[in-house]
Amino acid sequence: MPKVILKGFIIVPEPDLNAVKAELINHKRLTLSEPGCLVFEVVQCTINPYRFDVYEEFIDRDSFERHQARVKSSACGKVSANIERHYSQQSAG
């Protein structure tokens, strides 16, 4: 199966910024420990503090779908409910 690559950015509403930044530390740790996660990067923009660039790689579609399901039911899913997501997905390999 080809790996799944997700890339793009998110825009965090100002009232949610501190909560999202605080939870992002835990979210990164949990995601990187998931079976099938190859790369997980979320970097705050230096020009626009409400924008975070996102890049993820998972070994296959199943790993990516398990990640998505975990996020929806996690603390990160709750604090990030109001963010704007601007992603593209592709398969590689």
N, C-alpha and C positions, 0 to 999 in steps of 0.2 A: 504494500500500500504506500502511496506517496505521503510525504510529510505535509503538514498544514502550516502555512505561514500567514500570520495576521499582522498587518502593519497599518499605522495611521496615527490618529491623535484623539485625545478627549479634551473637552472644555468643561471645567468644574465651576459651578456657580459660586460666587463669592461667599455666600453663607455656609457652604459645605466644604470650603477649601481646607480648613484646619482638620476637620474630621477625616477627610479623604487622605490627606498627607499622613496623618497619624496611622490610619489603617493600612496604608500602602506598604509600610514596613513589614507587617505581618502577612499581608497578601503576597508579597514577593517571596517571602520565606516559604509559605505554604505551596505556592505554585511551583517553585523550583524543586520542591521535594516530591511533586507528583510524578508517578510513573509516566514516562512518555514526554515529559517536558524537556526540551533541548535548550531553549533560550527564552528568557522572560525579562524584558527591559521596559521600564517606565521612567522617563526622564522629564523633569519639569523644565519648561522653556525658560531661558534666561531673560527674554524680552517680555513675554506675556506669562505672568505667574499662574494664570488660570488654565494654561495649555500644558498638556503632558504628552510627549511623543511615546508611542507604544510600538513594541516589536516583540512578537512571540513566535516560537517554532515548537511544534509537537511532532512526534514520530509518525503519527497517523491520525485519521479522522476520529477514531474511537477515543484516543487520548485527549484530543481537543474537546470532544463532546463531554467527556467526563469532567474536564476542567470547567467548562461552561456551566454544567449542572452544579458543581461544588460552589462556584462563585455566586450563583443565584440564591443559594440558601445560606450564604456566609455573612459575617459582619460587613465585609467589604461590599457585598451585594446591596446591603441595606444603606450604607453611607454613600454609595455611588449611584443610587437610584435616579438622581436628578441630573446626572452628567450627560452632555452631548457626546455621542460616539461617532467618529468619522474613521471607519476602518475599511480596508480591502482585504480579502482572503484569496490565497492561491494555494495550489498544490504543487509540490516540487519533488523531483526524484522519481 
